[in-house]
Amino acid sequence: MIVTAAPPALLHGVGDRALTWLDDHREHFRLTSEDRATNRALLERLKPVGELVINMQVLFREGVAGSRQRARAGRLLDFAWRELLDGGNILAGLQHDEPFSPVPLEIYGSFHELGHRHPELERAIATARQTLGWSALEMVPNRRLGVLNAERKLGLTPSGDIGRALSRTWLAQLPEPWTVQLHTAYDVTHTVFHLTNWGAAPGRIPPKIADYLTRYLPAWLEDWADLGHWDLLGELLVVDACLPRPSLDAGVWERFAAAQDASGAMPLQREMPDGDADTVFDTVHHPTLVAAFASAMATSRALSDAR
């Protein structure tokens, strides 16, 4: 079957609308006193902040943002570092209280790549990494890849072997494609994200894995589009954009764009949820971030392939 690639204007429009919504709802990312009451709550609430900075970083890196988008992304990054994280002090405090949590490292890694520095946090991370306990932390393989990639972002020697961590993932086993389920599909996307440093180095995907994804990803895209699971579909569209020959399937992208709310928010699944502003934000901020990510990656590939 011949697949028609989506036009850059369609791809870019999804991200432009998503970024507008994220900027308009920035205050919902702010940590509350309740969030800071326990480290468990803080860890949970820091996850969206980490996802926000990664997505803004991708937007700058791929060079597909217009002047308005760049201004919005810059404001969001400054807001995240200075106000949400108090110039990195929130991460340093968490690192002090939870020295073997990889979360401060992973969030700081993206800010570090963008030129932000927090010496106290870096010293605390270095101290934790000197222990056997750091490399002995038990986690699923794709999560291990995330930690190793975050260390690499900081210019550190990874605390484990990246190839070995990759070999233990679901994706590296090249399983029967029909055995993929919701949680394993997310494992697939995050294996690709961490391996490629969030799409910055797609060439790090080994040829056998790239061939496997090229063969079976189109069917997975159709399946989750049929289910209306826009969050997972967006992540799979990022994976497609990381492949040597991305499909950028116009039919799938048209369905993805049609699911986006007029406000720019992307539903998690099927339609926008009801509820108060905080509840709706908690439900849709991740798929909206994913939509911005997928848009930046796909637009970049479409424009580069058109040259």
MIMI-691983 format. One line per 3 residues: number of its first residue (from 0); for each residue x, y, z of N, C-alpha, C. Coordinates in pm, 1 decimal. Layout:
<pts>
NUM> X/Y/Z/X/Y/Z/X/Y/Z | ...
</pts>
This chain:
<pts>
0> 84.4/-118.9/0.0/0.0/0.0/0.0/88.4/124.6/0.0 | 55.7/217.7/-88.6/130.4/343.0/-96.1/79.4/438.4/11.6 | 172.4/489.3/91.8/137.0/581.2/199.8/177.1/722.9/159.9
3> 83.8/815.7/171.0/111.0/955.8/141.2/155.9/1026.5/267.8 | 264.7/1100.8/259.2/315.7/1172.7/376.1/231.5/1296.8/402.4 | 211.3/1325.7/529.5/134.9/1444.5/568.1/210.2/1571.1/530.1
6> 141.8/1675.0/488.4/209.0/1801.3/454.1/264.4/1868.8/579.3 | 377.1/1938.5/566.7/436.1/2005.8/682.9/340.5/2100.0/755.2 | 251.2/2165.9/681.4/159.2/2260.0/745.9/67.4/2189.3/845.2
9> 22.3/2068.9/810.4/-62.1/1991.6/901.6/16.4/1950.9/1025.1 | 137.4/1901.1/1003.1/222.5/1857.2/1114.3/253.2/1973.5/1208.0 | 289.7/2086.4/1150.3/328.5/2203.0/1229.8/209.7/2259.4/1306.3
12> 92.8/2256.8/1245.0/-24.7/2313.9/1309.1/-60.4/2244.9/1439.5 | -43.5/2112.7/1444.9/-71.7/2038.7/1567.7/16.0/2090.5/1681.3 | 143.4/2108.5/1654.1/235.7/2154.2/1757.2/212.4/2298.7/1796.9
15> 177.5/2382.1/1701.3/153.0/2522.8/1731.4/34.4/2537.3/1825.9 | -71.5/2462.2/1799.3/-189.7/2468.1/1885.4/-160.2/2409.5/2023.5 | -84.4/2299.9/2026.7/-50.0/2237.6/2155.2/34.2/2332.2/2240.7
18> 130.8/2398.7/2178.3/216.6/2490.5/2252.0/136.9/2608.2/2307.2 | 40.6/2655.7/2230.0/-44.8/2764.2/2276.9/-118.9/2723.1/2403.5 | -174.0/2602.4/2404.0/-247.1/2554.4/2521.9/-153.6/2539.7/2641.7
21> -35.1/2485.8/2619.2/60.5/2467.7/2729.2/101.0/2601.4/2789.3 | 122.6/2699.3/2704.2/160.3/2831.1/2752.8/44.9/2895.8/2828.9 | -75.8/2881.2/2777.1/-193.1/2939.7/2842.8/-221.4/2875.0/2978.1
24> -178.4/2750.1/2996.8/-207.0/2676.3/3120.4/-81.8/2651.8/3203.6 | 18.2/2735.3/3185.9/145.5/2714.9/3255.0/131.4/2712.0/3406.1 | 39.0/2787.9/3460.9/26.0/2795.6/3606.4/-11.7/2661.2/3668.5
27> -71.2/2573.3/3589.3/-109.7/2442.6/3641.9/12.0/2351.6/3663.9 | 125.9/2387.9/3606.5/248.8/2311.7/3631.8/310.1/2347.8/3767.2 | 265.7/2457.9/3825.6/329.0/2508.9/3946.2/310.4/2412.7/4063.5
30> 417.0/2393.1/4141.5/412.2/2306.5/4258.0/340.8/2377.7/4372.4 | 254.0/2306.8/4441.9/182.3/2364.1/4554.9/247.6/2320.1/4686.1 | 202.7/2379.8/4795.0/255.6/2338.6/4925.7/221.2/2193.5/4954.1
33> 106.1/2147.6/4904.4/69.1/2007.5/4922.7/163.7/1916.0/4845.2 | 203.7/1959.9/4726.8/297.7/1880.7/4647.1/431.3/1864.6/4719.7 | 470.7/1967.7/4793.8/600.7/1966.0/4860.0/595.4/1901.5/4998.1
36> 474.7/1861.3/5040.4/459.2/1806.4/5174.8/534.2/1676.1/5193.1 | 536.4/1593.1/5090.8/610.9/1467.3/5095.9/689.8/1452.0/4967.0 | 801.3/1380.5/4975.2/882.1/1360.5/4855.4/809.0/1276.1/4751.7
39> 723.3/1184.5/4797.9/647.6/1103.4/4702.6/557.5/1191.8/4616.8 | 487.6/1284.1/4682.4/401.0/1375.9/4608.2/483.4/1466.5/4517.5 | 597.7/1510.3/4566.9/683.9/1598.1/4487.6/735.0/1527.0/4363.1
42> 776.6/1402.2/4378.6/824.4/1325.3/4264.0/717.0/1314.2/4157.1 | 594.3/1291.7/4199.9/483.7/1277.4/4105.0/457.7/1408.2/4030.9 | 464.7/1519.3/4102.7/433.5/1647.6/4041.2/549.8/1703.7/3959.7
45> 669.5/1653.8/3984.7/783.8/1698.9/3905.1/785.8/1635.8/3766.4 | 720.8/1522.9/3750.9/722.2/1454.4/3621.4/672.6/1543.7/3507.9 | 557.8/1612.7/3524.3/515.4/1701.9/3415.4/615.1/1813.1/3384.6
48> 685.7/1861.8/3486.9/785.7/1966.6/3464.1/899.4/1911.9/3378.7 | 944.2/1790.3/3410.0/1048.8/1728.2/3330.0/1005.5/1707.3/3186.4 | 880.5/1666.1/3168.2/829.1/1644.9/3032.9/818.9/1777.3/2957.3
51> 783.6/1883.3/3028.9/772.4/2014.7/2965.7/906.9/2060.6/2910.9 | 1011.4/2050.5/2991.2/1140.9/2100.2/2944.9/1193.8/2017.3/2829.0 | 1172.8/1886.2/2832.1/1217.1/1802.6/2721.0/1151.1/1847.2/2590.9
54> 1021.6/1872.4/2597.8/949.7/1910.2/2476.4/991.9/2045.9/2424.7 | 1014.6/2141.3/2513.8/1060.3/2272.3/2468.1/1201.8/2261.3/2409.0 | 1283.5/2176.9/2468.6/1418.4/2154.8/2416.9/1413.3/2097.9/2275.2
57> 1325.0/2001.5/2252.7/1309.8/1941.5/2119.5/1267.4/2047.3/2019.2 | 1175.2/2133.3/2059.1/1125.9/2236.4/1968.9/1239.4/2328.6/1923.6 | 1323.9/2370.1/2016.9/1439.3/2453.2/1981.0/1538.7/2376.1/1894.9
60> 1564.8/2251.8/1934.4/1666.1/2171.6/1865.9/1632.0/2144.5/1720.4 | 1506.3/2115.3/1693.5/1467.9/2077.1/1557.9/1456.6/2195.9/1464.2 | 1455.6/2316.8/1519.1/1457.9/2436.1/1434.9/1333.9/2457.6/1351.0
63> 1217.4/2406.9/1399.8/1095.0/2419.6/1320.7/1000.8/2525.2/1379.2 | 1042.8/2589.8/1487.2/956.8/2688.9/1550.6/966.8/2823.3/1480.1 | 851.4/2885.0/1457.7/849.6/3021.1/1408.8/882.8/3115.7/1523.2
66> 885.6/3245.4/1494.6/925.1/3342.9/1598.0/827.9/3340.8/1716.1 | 697.9/3324.5/1688.4/600.4/3321.4/1796.7/619.8/3196.3/1882.6 | 641.4/3082.2/1818.0/662.8/2958.7/1892.0/790.2/2965.1/1975.4
69> 895.6/3018.7/1917.7/1021.9/3027.5/1991.5/1006.2/3116.0/2115.1 | 931.0/3223.0/2100.9/908.8/3311.1/2216.1/829.9/3238.4/2325.0 | 727.3/3164.9/2284.8/647.9/3089.6/2382.6/734.1/2984.3/2451.2
72> 809.2/2908.2/2371.9/892.9/2802.6/2427.5/997.1/2860.7/2522.8 | 1055.6/2973.6/2486.0/1154.5/3037.2/2572.2/1094.9/3081.0/2704.7 | 973.7/3136.9/2699.5/906.7/3178.1/2822.5/876.2/3058.3/2911.3
75> 832.6/2949.0/2850.1/800.4/2829.3/2927.2/924.7/2769.9/2992.8 | 1036.3/2768.3/2921.3/1160.2/2716.2/2978.4/1207.9/2802.1/3094.5 | 1202.9/2932.3/3076.6/1244.2/3023.2/3183.9/1152.6/3007.9/3305.0
78> 1023.5/2996.3/3279.6/925.8/2977.2/3385.8/954.0/2847.4/3462.0 | 983.7/2740.3/3387.7/1008.5/2610.8/3451.1/1131.9/2615.3/3541.0 | 1240.3/2675.2/3492.2/1365.3/2675.7/3569.0/1357.8/2771.5/3687.7
81> 1311.8/2892.9/3662.4/1317.5/2996.2/3766.6/1203.1/2984.9/3867.5 | 1082.9/2957.1/3818.6/968.1/2959.9/3908.6/925.4/2821.3/3956.2 | 917.4/2726.1/3864.8/872.8/2593.0/3907.3/979.2/2521.1/3988.9
84> 1105.9/2538.3/3951.1/1214.8/2466.3/4017.3/1305.0/2555.8/4101.1 | 1268.3/2683.4/4112.6/1345.6/2777.3/4194.4/1493.2/2774.7/4155.5 | 1518.5/2784.6/4027.1/1655.7/2787.0/3978.8/1731.9/2657.7/4005.0
87> 1660.0/2547.4/4018.4/1723.2/2417.2/4043.8/1725.3/2377.3/4190.0 | 1688.3/2470.1/4279.5/1693.3/2439.4/4422.8/1595.9/2327.5/4462.6 | 1483.1/2320.0/4395.5/1387.7/2211.5/4423.9/1452.8/2076.6/4394.4
90> 1523.0/2067.1/4282.5/1589.7/1941.8/4247.0/1702.3/1909.8/4344.7 | 1777.1/2012.3/4385.3/1886.9/1989.7/4479.9/1834.0/1940.0/4614.4 | 1722.5/1998.4/4659.5/1664.3/1953.8/4785.3/1615.5/1810.8/4778.0
93> 1553.9/1775.2/4666.4/1506.2/1637.9/4649.5/1623.7/1540.9/4641.9 | 1730.7/1580.9/4572.0/1849.1/1495.5/4563.0/1909.1/1471.4/4701.4 | 1905.5/1572.6/4786.9/1957.0/1558.9/4923.6/1871.7/1460.8/5004.0
96> 1738.5/1470.8/4987.3/1648.0/1385.4/5064.6/1637.9/1244.3/5008.0 | 1647.7/1233.3/4874.5/1633.6/1103.6/4806.5/1755.8/1082.5/4716.4 | 1872.8/1057.1/4775.0/1996.2/1054.6/4695.4/2001.2/947.8/4587.0
99> 1918.3/843.6/4599.2/1921.9/738.8/4498.8/1801.8/743.8/4404.5 | 1727.8/852.1/4409.5/1623.1/872.0/4310.2/1686.2/928.8/4183.6 | 1658.7/871.0/4067.3/1715.6/924.7/3943.3/1639.2/1045.2/3889.1
102> 1527.8/1081.8/3952.7/1443.2/1188.2/3898.8/1515.7/1323.1/3889.8 | 1582.6/1370.7/3995.6/1653.5/1498.9/3981.1/1755.9/1496.6/3867.3 | 1828.8/1385.8/3855.7/1926.8/1371.8/3747.4/1860.1/1383.7/3611.3
105> 1749.4/1312.7/3593.1/1684.8/1309.1/3461.9/1627.3/1445.1/3424.3 | 1568.2/1514.4/3519.6/1513.2/1646.9/3489.0/1625.1/1747.6/3465.8 | 1725.7/1743.2/3549.6/1836.8/1837.9/3537.5/1914.1/1817.0/3407.4
108> 1918.9/1693.2/3358.7/1993.9/1665.1/3236.9/1951.6/1752.7/3120.5 | 1822.4/1770.3/3103.7/1773.5/1852.5/2992.7/1807.6/1999.2/3013.3 | 1792.1/2049.4/3135.7/1828.9/2188.5/3163.0/1979.1/2209.2/3143.3
111> 2057.7/2110.1/3182.8/2203.5/2118.7/3166.6/2239.3/2131.9/3019.1 | 2173.7/2055.8/2934.4/2199.9/2065.4/2790.4/2165.7/2204.2/2736.3 | 2072.5/2271.0/2803.1/2032.5/2405.1/2760.3/2116.4/2515.2/2824.2
114> 2216.1/2476.1/2905.1/2309.2/2573.4/2960.3/2287.5/2612.7/3104.4 | 2184.8/2557.7/3169.4/2162.2/2588.6/3310.9/2256.2/2504.7/3397.7 | 2299.8/2563.9/3509.8/2393.2/2494.7/3598.6/2349.7/2512.2/3744.0
117> 2368.8/2406.2/3822.6/2343.3/2411.4/3966.7/2453.3/2326.8/4032.0 | 2566.1/2389.2/4069.9/2681.3/2313.9/4122.1/2649.2/2225.3/4241.6 | 2565.6/2272.1/4332.0/2533.7/2191.9/4450.3/2463.9/2062.2/4409.4
120> 2371.4/2071.3/4316.7/2302.7/1951.9/4267.7/2399.8/1857.7/4198.5 | 2490.3/1912.7/4119.7/2587.1/1828.7/4049.1/2678.8/1755.9/4147.5 | 2716.4/1823.6/4254.1/2800.6/1757.6/4355.1/2723.7/1644.2/4424.2
123> 2597.4/1666.8/4454.1/2516.7/1564.3/4520.2/2496.4/1443.2/4429.2 | 2474.7/1468.4/4300.3/2461.1/1358.2/4204.4/2591.6/1279.7/4195.8 | 2703.3/1351.1/4192.7/2833.7/1285.0/4184.0/2858.9/1196.8/4305.2
126> 2819.3/1242.2/4422.2/2837.2/1162.9/4544.1/2756.2/1033.9/4536.7 | 2630.3/1043.2/4495.1/2545.5/923.8/4485.2/2601.5/825.4/4382.8 | 2656.6/877.6/4273.4/2705.5/789.9/4167.0/2833.8/715.5/4205.0
129> 2898.1/757.8/4311.2/3019.9/688.7/4355.1/2989.1/559.5/4430.1 | 2864.1/537.1/4464.5/2827.8/419.5/4542.7/2788.4/303.5/4452.3 | 2803.7/182.2/4505.1/2755.9/64.5/4433.9/2603.0/63.9/4428.4
132> 2542.2/127.0/4529.1/2396.5/131.1/4533.1/2335.2/198.8/4412.3 | 2406.3/297.5/4355.0/2352.8/370.0/4239.4/2336.7/276.9/4119.8 | 2441.4/204.4/4085.0/2433.0/115.5/3968.6/2351.8/-9.2/3996.3
135> 2329.3/-39.1/4126.3/2253.8/-158.9/4162.5/2103.7/-133.0/4170.9 | 2061.1/-8.5/4153.5/1918.0/22.2/4159.1/1841.7/-65.9/4061.3 | 1735.4/-127.8/4108.3/1655.6/-214.9/4023.1/1548.9/-133.3/3950.6
138> 1541.6/-149.9/3819.9/1441.7/-80.6/3738.7/1424.1/-155.5/3608.1 | 1312.6/-129.8/3540.7/1288.3/-197.7/3414.4/1391.3/-148.9/3311.2 | 1421.5/-230.5/3209.5/1531.1/-197.1/3117.5/1518.5/-62.1/3048.5
141> 1399.0/-26.4/3000.3/1391.5/102.9/2929.9/1409.4/219.3/3026.8 | 1372.7/197.1/3152.7/1397.2/299.6/3255.5/1546.8/314.1/3280.6 | 1617.4/201.9/3280.2/1763.2/206.5/3295.3/1825.0/286.3/3181.1
144> 1775.3/267.4/3061.3/1825.3/345.2/2947.5/1807.3/494.5/2971.8 | 1694.6/532.0/3033.9/1669.5/672.9/3063.0/1772.4/731.2/3157.6 | 1809.3/654.8/3260.1/1910.4/701.8/3355.5/2045.6/715.3/3286.4
147> 2082.2/615.4/3206.7/2211.2/619.7/3137.2/2216.3/736.9/3039.0 | 2104.0/765.0/2973.4/2100.9/877.2/2880.8/2111.2/1009.6/2954.7 | 2046.0/1018.9/3072.0/2054.8/1142.4/3150.8/2198.7/1167.1/3195.8
150> 2268.7/1061.1/3235.2/2410.0/1076.4/3272.7/2490.7/1126.6/3153.4 | 2462.5/1073.0/3037.8/2534.1/1115.6/2917.5/2506.0/1262.3/2886.7 | 2382.6/1309.4/2913.7/2349.0/1449.9/2892.0/2437.2/1543.3/2974.6
153> 2472.3/1497.2/3095.9/2555.2/1578.4/3184.7/2704.0/1562.4/3154.1 | 2736.2/1487.0/3050.1/2875.8/1464.6/3016.0/2943.9/1364.3/3105.3 | 2865.9/1281.3/3175.0/2920.2/1179.9/3265.9/2933.3/1046.2/3195.7
156> 3026.4/966.0/3240.4/3035.9/829.5/3189.8/2916.4/751.8/3242.8 | 2835.0/692.7/3154.9/2717.1/618.9/3201.9/2754.2/512.2/3304.6 | 2669.9/495.3/3403.7/2696.8/401.9/3513.0/2668.1/257.2/3477.0
159> 2629.8/232.4/3355.2/2606.1/96.5/3307.7/2628.0/90.8/3158.0 | 2621.3/-27.7/3103.5/2642.9/-47.5/2960.8/2512.0/-24.6/2884.9 | 2511.7/71.2/2794.0/2390.0/107.0/2721.7/2344.0/-8.3/2632.2
162> 2437.5/-73.6/2565.5/2401.8/-185.8/2479.4/2338.8/-299.6/2556.5 | 2391.6/-327.0/2674.8/2335.1/-433.5/2757.2/2195.8/-396.2/2805.1 | 2178.0/-270.1/2846.1/2045.0/-226.1/2889.1/1945.4/-236.8/2774.7
165> 1987.2/-196.5/2655.6/1899.2/-206.2/2539.2/1860.3/-350.4/2510.5 | 1957.2/-440.5/2519.3/1932.2/-580.9/2485.0/1826.2/-644.6/2574.1 | 1804.0/-587.7/2691.4/1707.2/-644.3/2785.6/1567.1/-586.2/2769.6
168> 1550.0/-491.6/2677.8/1417.6/-432.3/2657.9/1329.7/-525.2/2575.1 | 1199.3/-500.5/2586.0/1102.3/-575.9/2505.9/1132.0/-556.9/2357.4 | 1157.8/-434.1/2316.5/1177.4/-403.3/2175.3/1296.5/-476.9/2117.3
171> 1405.7/-483.3/2191.6/1527.9/-546.1/2139.2/1511.2/-695.3/2116.0 | 1410.8/-757.3/2178.6/1386.4/-900.2/2156.5/1314.3/-925.3/2023.5 | 1263.8/-818.5/1960.5/1188.9/-827.8/1835.1/1075.4/-930.0/1845.3
174> 987.0/-912.9/1943.9/879.4/-1011.3/1964.9/777.0/-1012.3/1850.7 | 692.1/-1113.7/1852.0/582.3/-1117.0/1756.0/502.8/-987.5/1770.4 | 479.3/-917.9/1660.3/416.5/-785.0/1670.8/277.1/-787.6/1730.7
177> 207.0/-898.1/1717.5/71.2/-905.0/1771.2/69.1/-921.4/1922.8 | 186.8/-942.1/1985.4/191.0/-954.9/2131.6/201.5/-820.1/2201.7 | 214.1/-712.4/2126.5/225.1/-580.4/2188.9/93.6/-544.7/2258.3
180> 103.5/-489.6/2377.4/-11.6/-441.9/2452.1/13.9/-297.9/2491.5 | -81.1/-238.1/2560.4/-70.0/-95.9/2592.3/59.7/-65.1/2665.5 | 89.7/-137.8/2771.7/208.2/-104.2/2851.4/336.5/-136.3/2775.8
183> 336.0/-243.6/2694.0/457.2/-274.1/2618.0/477.1/-174.9/2504.5 | 368.2/-120.9/2451.0/381.2/-18.6/2346.9/446.7/107.2/2403.9 | 409.2/143.9/2526.8/476.4/256.9/2591.5/623.0/223.4/2619.6
186> 651.5/97.5/2654.0/791.3/56.6/2672.0/869.7/74.6/2541.9 | 806.3/40.5/2430.2/870.4/57.0/2299.0/904.1/203.7/2274.8 | 806.3/291.4/2295.7/830.9/432.6/2266.3/942.0/488.8/2354.7
189> 941.9/452.9/2482.2/1043.5/509.1/2570.8/1180.8/447.0/2547.7 | 1184.6/324.1/2501.3/1313.7/267.1/2460.9/1374.5/351.1/2349.1 | 1292.8/387.1/2251.7/1340.8/469.5/2140.3/1376.7/609.9/2188.9
192> 1294.3/668.9/2275.9/1322.9/804.0/2324.7/1457.9/809.7/2395.9 | 1480.2/716.1/2488.4/1603.9/719.0/2566.2/1724.4/682.6/2481.1 | 1706.6/586.9/2391.5/1817.0/544.5/2306.0/1863.4/658.1/2214.7
195> 1769.1/736.0/2163.2/1801.2/843.2/2068.1/1815.3/979.7/2133.6 | 1811.4/984.2/2268.4/1810.1/1112.2/2340.6/1696.9/1199.4/2289.4 | 1576.0/1143.3/2299.1/1454.9/1214.5/2262.1/1460.2/1265.0/2117.3
198> 1504.7/1176.3/2029.9/1503.6/1205.0/1887.3/1623.3/1280.4/1835.7 | 1717.2/1317.6/1922.8/1834.0/1394.8/1877.5/1930.2/1309.9/1796.2 | 1935.6/1180.1/1823.2/2031.6/1091.6/1756.3/1961.0/966.4/1706.6
201> 1873.1/978.6/1606.7/1798.4/862.0/1558.5/1888.5/751.9/1503.8 | 2010.1/787.7/1464.2/2102.8/687.7/1413.2/2147.2/585.3/1515.6 | 2114.4/609.9/1643.8/2151.3/513.3/1747.4/2059.4/391.1/1748.5
204> 1950.5/395.0/1673.7/1863.2/278.0/1667.1/1933.1/171.7/1582.2 | 1962.6/53.6/1638.2/2029.8/-50.3/1559.7/1947.0/-88.8/1436.6 | 2012.5/-124.7/1326.3/1940.0/-156.2/1202.1/1831.7/-261.8/1218.4
207> 1856.1/-366.2/1297.7/1755.1/-471.3/1312.9/1629.1/-417.0/1379.7 | 1648.1/-330.9/1477.9/1532.8/-272.4/1546.5/1461.5/-174.2/1453.7 | 1538.2/-95.1/1379.0/1477.1/-1.5/1284.3/1396.3/-75.6/1178.4
210> 1449.1/-187.1/1128.6/1376.3/-266.6/1029.4/1248.2/-323.9/1088.9 | 1256.4/-371.1/1212.7/1140.0/-426.9/1280.8/1030.4/-320.8/1295.4 | 1069.4/-201.6/1338.7/972.8/-93.9/1355.8/916.1/-47.8/1221.5
213> 1000.3/-41.7/1119.9/953.2/-1.6/987.7/846.8/-97.9/936.2 | 864.0/-225.1/967.8/770.4/-327.1/920.5/637.6/-323.9/996.9 | 645.0/-308.1/1129.3/525.8/-329.3/1211.5/462.6/-202.6/1269.7
216> 537.5/-93.5/1274.5/482.2/29.2/1332.3/356.3/77.2/1259.6 | 346.8/69.5/1126.9/224.9/115.2/1060.3/97.8/47.7/1112.2 | 105.7/-81.8/1139.3/-11.9/-152.1/1192.2/-45.1/-104.0/1332.4
219> 57.3/-80.2/1413.8/32.8/-30.9/1549.3/-29.1/108.8/1545.0 | 17.2/192.2/1454.0/-40.2/325.5/1440.4/-189.2/317.3/1408.2 | -224.1/230.9/1314.8/-364.7/215.0/1277.8/-447.3/162.8/1395.0
222> -391.3/66.5/1467.8/-464.5/7.5/1580.9/-499.4/111.6/1685.2 | -399.5/191.8/1726.6/-426.9/288.0/1832.5/-501.0/410.8/1782.7 | -493.0/436.9/1653.2/-579.5/540.7/1597.3/-725.0/494.6/1600.4
225> -748.8/367.1/1567.0/-884.7/312.4/1571.5/-940.9/315.0/1714.0 | -853.2/292.8/1812.8/-896.3/296.0/1952.6/-908.1/438.1/2006.8 | -860.5/534.2/1929.9/-865.4/673.1/1975.2/-777.9/699.6/2094.3
228> -666.5/625.7/2106.4/-575.1/648.2/2219.1/-468.4/746.6/2171.2 | -502.3/875.4/2184.8/-420.8/979.9/2122.5/-286.7/998.5/2191.1 | -278.8/970.3/2320.2/-151.9/982.4/2391.9/-50.4/882.9/2338.4
231> -87.7/755.8/2332.5/3.7/653.7/2281.3/28.3/673.4/2132.5 | -75.2/709.9/2057.9/-55.6/732.0/1914.7/47.2/841.9/1892.1 | 41.0/948.7/1971.5/138.8/1056.4/1956.9/279.4/1008.1/1981.2
234> 298.9/924.7/2083.8/432.5/871.3/2110.8/480.1/782.1/1996.5 | 390.4/702.8/1939.7/427.9/617.5/1827.4/461.7/700.2/1703.0 | 396.2/815.4/1687.5/429.8/904.4/1576.1/570.1/962.8/1592.1
237> 612.5/983.7/1716.7/751.1/1025.9/1740.3/846.5/915.2/1697.6 | 814.9/791.3/1733.9/898.5/678.3/1694.2/909.9/672.8/1542.1 | 799.1/690.5/1473.0/801.1/690.6/1326.6/897.8/797.0/1274.1
240> 895.1/915.2/1336.0/982.3/1024.6/1290.8/1129.3/996.9/1317.6 | 1159.3/900.4/1405.5/1298.4/865.1/1435.9/1354.9/759.0/1340.7 | 1269.1/700.1/1257.2/1313.4/592.2/1170.0/1388.8/646.4/1048.7
243> 1473.3/561.5/988.1/1548.7/607.5/870.0/1458.8/656.6/757.0 | 1342.5/591.5/741.3/1246.7/632.0/637.2/1108.4/646.6/701.2 | 1083.6/757.0/769.5/954.0/774.3/838.0/839.6/780.0/737.3
246> 725.5/724.4/777.1/610.9/727.1/686.0/538.1/860.9/692.1 | 531.3/923.1/810.8/457.1/1048.3/830.2/317.9/1036.0/768.8 | 256.5/921.9/789.8/130.7/882.0/726.5/23.7/991.5/737.0
249> -17.7/1043.4/621.3/-114.9/1153.4/619.9/-247.4/1112.0/681.8 | -291.6/988.7/654.9/-418.4/943.7/709.2/-418.4/940.4/860.9 | -310.6/888.5/918.2/-300.0/881.6/1063.7/-287.4/1021.2/1122.5
252> -204.9/1105.1/1061.2/-186.4/1240.6/1113.4/-314.4/1323.2/1102.9 | -393.5/1300.9/999.5/-520.4/1373.6/988.2/-614.9/1334.2/1100.8 | -616.5/1206.4/1137.0/-700.7/1161.8/1248.2/-648.9/1218.3/1380.7
255> -519.1/1223.4/1396.1/-457.8/1278.4/1516.9/-491.0/1426.2/1529.9 | -476.5/1499.9/1420.7/-506.1/1643.7/1422.7/-654.3/1669.1/1449.2 | -740.2/1584.7/1393.6/-884.6/1602.5/1411.2/-926.7/1578.9/1555.5
258> -849.9/1498.3/1628.7/-882.4/1470.3/1768.4/-847.5/1586.5/1859.7 | -761.0/1675.9/1813.6/-715.3/1787.0/1897.2/-828.2/1886.0/1921.3 | -843.4/1927.6/2045.9/-944.8/2025.1/2081.6/-911.0/2160.8/2020.4
261> -1013.1/2241.9/2000.6/-991.2/2375.2/1943.3/-898.5/2459.7/2028.8 | -892.1/2429.7/2158.1/-803.9/2504.5/2248.9/-657.3/2468.5/2229.0 | -631.5/2356.4/2161.7/-494.8/2307.2/2144.4/-464.5/2186.0/2229.0
264> -550.2/2157.8/2328.3/-528.9/2040.1/2412.9/-556.3/1913.0/2333.9 | -483.0/1807.1/2366.4/-505.1/1676.7/2303.7/-565.1/1583.1/2407.7 | -679.2/1522.6/2379.5/-736.9/1428.4/2475.8/-643.9/1308.9/2497.1
267> -655.6/1248.8/2613.0/-581.8/1126.0/2639.0/-633.5/1014.2/2550.9 | -764.0/997.3/2550.2/-828.6/893.6/2470.0/-968.9/940.2/2432.9 | -1002.0/918.9/2309.2/-1132.5/956.0/2254.5/-1155.0/1106.7/2263.3
270> -1235.7/1155.6/2357.8/-1273.3/1296.5/2359.2/-1221.1/1366.3/2483.7 | -1229.4/1499.0/2482.4/-1186.4/1578.1/2597.3/-1269.8/1543.4/2720.1 | -1204.9/1534.9/2836.1/-1277.9/1501.6/2959.1/-1353.5/1621.2/3014.7
273> -1450.0/1591.8/3100.4/-1519.8/1696.3/3174.2/-1453.6/1713.6/3310.7 | -1483.8/1824.6/3376.6/-1431.7/1846.3/3511.1/-1377.5/1985.9/3527.3 | -1325.8/2013.1/3648.7/-1268.4/2145.1/3673.5/-1134.1/2158.0/3603.0
276> -1081.5/2278.7/3600.6/-960.3/2307.3/3522.8/-841.5/2221.7/3566.8 | -824.5/2202.2/3697.5/-712.2/2122.9/3747.5/-724.1/1977.2/3705.0 | -844.3/1922.9/3713.9/-865.9/1783.4/3676.5/-841.1/1762.4/3527.9
279> -893.0/1853.1/3446.4/-873.5/1842.2/3301.7/-724.9/1854.2/3268.2 | -655.7/1947.6/3332.7/-512.2/1962.5/3307.6/-437.2/1834.2/3340.6 | -466.4/1775.8/3454.8/-396.5/1653.2/3495.7/-417.5/1541.3/3395.4
282> -532.4/1540.5/3326.4/-563.5/1435.2/3231.3/-500.5/1459.1/3094.5 | -497.5/1585.0/3051.1/-459.8/1610.4/2911.2/-322.4/1673.9/2893.2 | -254.1/1711.9/3001.8/-126.1/1780.1/2978.7/-25.6/1687.6/2909.5
285> -25.5/1558.4/2945.9/73.7/1469.0/2884.7/47.3/1446.6/2736.2 | -75.0/1409.4/2695.8/-96.4/1394.7/2551.7/-74.3/1524.3/2473.8 | -95.6/1639.0/2537.7/-71.2/1766.1/2469.2/78.8/1789.1/2452.4
288> 157.3/1756.7/2554.1/302.8/1762.7/2540.6/351.2/1667.3/2432.2 | 293.7/1548.0/2429.6/330.9/1448.9/2328.1/297.6/1501.7/2188.8 | 183.4/1568.1/2175.0/146.1/1624.1/2044.7/248.2/1727.3/1997.8
291> 296.3/1810.7/2090.7/398.8/1909.3/2055.2/527.6/1840.0/2014.1 | 564.5/1735.0/2085.8/685.6/1657.4/2057.4/675.8/1593.1/1919.5 | 564.1/1523.9/1895.0/545.9/1455.5/1766.7/546.8/1554.5/1651.4
294> 483.7/1668.5/1672.6/478.3/1770.8/1568.3/618.1/1821.4/1533.0 | 697.9/1852.2/1634.9/832.8/1904.3/1609.4/917.5/1803.4/1533.8 | 912.9/1677.7/1577.1/993.0/1574.0/1512.2/946.9/1548.9/1369.3
297> 816.2/1534.9/1350.5/763.5/1503.3/1217.6/782.3/1619.6/1120.5 | 759.4/1742.1/1167.9/779.3/1858.6/1082.0/924.6/1869.6/1037.1 | 1015.7/1846.0/1130.6/1157.3/1850.9/1097.0/1193.2/1748.9/990.9
300> 1142.6/1625.3/1006.5/1173.3/1521.8/907.9/1108.6/1552.8/773.0 | 987.0/1603.6/775.1/918.5/1635.8/649.1/993.2/1744.0/571.9 | 1040.0/1844.9/645.0/1111.1/1953.6/578.4/1248.7/1909.4/529.0
303> 1316.8/1825.8/608.5/1449.5/1778.6/567.0/1439.2/1684.9/447.0 | 1335.7/1602.7/444.6/1316.6/1509.9/332.5/1275.5/1582.2/205.2 | 1215.6/1701.2/222.5/1169.7/1776.5/106.5/1283.1/1852.4/38.6
306> 1397.5/1864.2/108.1/1509.3/1941.5/50.3/1577.5/1863.5/-61.0
</pts>
